[in-house]
Amino acid sequence: MNYFIGSAMFVCMCFGITDKQIKTAVETHGVGNMRDLKKVMALGGQCGKCVELAQTIIDDTIIDESLFKEVG
């Protein structure tokens, strides 16, 4: 179950992590998988229900970012 606050969606209810926080971690810290994400924020260490959705958000953010990079 996911809950929305404003335009952000809670992905991890145990630690109060939103999709926007995950996207920011990908963009600013170069997070590319759950192992990297866990180094930046507490996520997936409690019940684990958020892991699959968090990985999907990471993957989608990486794809979105790569589509807009300039090809030289």
C-alpha contacts under 8 A as a table, 3 or more apart, distances in Angstrom:
res1	aa1	res2	aa2	distance
2	N	9	M	6.59
2	N	10	F	5.72
2	N	11	V	6.02
2	N	13	M	8.00
3	Y	9	M	5.58
3	Y	10	F	5.20
3	Y	11	V	7.65
4	F	7	S	6.75
4	F	8	A	5.62
4	F	9	M	4.15
4	F	10	F	5.91
5	I	8	A	5.31
5	I	9	M	6.09
5	I	10	F	7.38
8	A	18	T	6.10
8	A	19	D	6.20
8	A	20	K	6.06
9	M	18	T	5.30
9	M	19	D	5.56
9	M	20	K	7.59
10	F	13	M	6.31
10	F	16	G	6.49
10	F	17	I	5.78
10	F	18	T	4.21
10	F	19	D	6.34
11	V	16	G	7.60
11	V	17	I	5.86
11	V	18	T	5.22
11	V	19	D	6.00
11	V	50	C	5.78
11	V	53	L	7.01
11	V	54	A	6.80
12	C	15	F	5.77
12	C	16	G	5.54
12	C	17	I	4.99
12	C	18	T	6.82
12	C	43	L	6.57
12	C	44	G	7.33
12	C	49	K	7.66
12	C	50	C	5.32
13	M	16	G	4.86
13	M	17	I	6.77
14	C	46	Q	6.64
14	C	47	C	7.49
15	F	42	A	6.65
15	F	43	L	6.55
17	I	21	Q	6.51
17	I	22	I	7.57
17	I	43	L	7.23
18	T	21	Q	5.28
18	T	22	I	6.60
19	D	22	I	5.13
19	D	23	K	6.21
19	D	54	A	7.54
19	D	57	I	6.98
20	K	23	K	5.02
20	K	24	T	6.08
21	Q	24	T	5.07
21	Q	25	A	6.22
22	I	25	A	5.06
22	I	26	V	6.39
22	I	37	L	7.70
22	I	54	A	7.23
22	I	57	I	7.18
22	I	58	I	6.96
23	K	26	V	5.14
23	K	27	E	6.24
23	K	57	I	6.97
23	K	58	I	6.64
23	K	61	T	6.19
24	T	27	E	5.05
24	T	28	T	5.85
24	T	29	H	7.81
25	A	28	T	5.35
25	A	29	H	5.19
25	A	30	G	6.82
25	A	31	V	5.97
25	A	37	L	7.18
25	A	40	V	7.26
26	V	29	H	5.69
26	V	30	G	4.89
26	V	31	V	4.32
26	V	32	G	6.54
26	V	58	I	6.50
26	V	61	T	7.08
26	V	62	I	7.29
27	E	30	G	5.84
27	E	31	V	7.41
27	E	61	T	7.95
28	T	31	V	8.00
29	H	40	V	7.92
31	V	34	M	7.92
31	V	36	D	5.21
31	V	37	L	5.72
31	V	58	I	7.48
32	G	36	D	6.35
32	G	37	L	7.54
32	G	58	I	6.39
32	G	59	D	7.40
32	G	62	I	7.51
33	N	36	D	5.45
33	N	37	L	6.29
33	N	55	Q	6.41
33	N	58	I	6.72
33	N	59	D	7.96
34	M	37	L	4.85
34	M	38	K	6.05
34	M	51	V	7.43
34	M	54	A	7.56
34	M	55	Q	6.28
35	R	38	K	5.32
35	R	39	K	6.68
36	D	39	K	5.30
36	D	40	V	6.85
37	L	40	V	5.22
37	L	41	M	6.17
37	L	43	L	7.61
38	K	41	M	5.19
38	K	42	A	5.70
38	K	43	L	5.96
38	K	44	G	7.67
39	K	42	A	7.71
42	A	45	G	6.88
43	L	46	Q	7.55
43	L	50	C	7.64
43	L	51	V	7.74
44	G	47	C	6.66
44	G	48	G	4.54
44	G	49	K	7.13
44	G	50	C	6.02
44	G	51	V	5.55
45	G	48	G	6.12
47	C	50	C	7.95
48	G	51	V	5.65
49	K	52	E	7.23
50	C	53	L	5.55
50	C	54	A	5.94
51	V	54	A	5.12
51	V	55	Q	6.17
52	E	55	Q	5.27
52	E	56	T	6.33
53	L	56	T	4.99
53	L	57	I	6.25
54	A	57	I	5.11
54	A	58	I	6.27
55	Q	58	I	4.99
55	Q	59	D	6.13
56	T	59	D	5.08
56	T	60	D	6.02
57	I	60	D	5.11
57	I	61	T	5.99
58	I	61	T	5.23
58	I	62	I	6.22
59	D	62	I	5.21
59	D	63	I	6.24
60	D	63	I	5.10
60	D	64	D	6.05
61	T	64	D	5.03
61	T	65	E	6.03
62	I	65	E	5.16
62	I	66	S	6.11
63	I	66	S	5.18
63	I	67	L	6.32
64	D	67	L	5.36
64	D	68	F	6.94
65	E	68	F	5.54
65	E	69	K	6.61
66	S	69	K	5.31
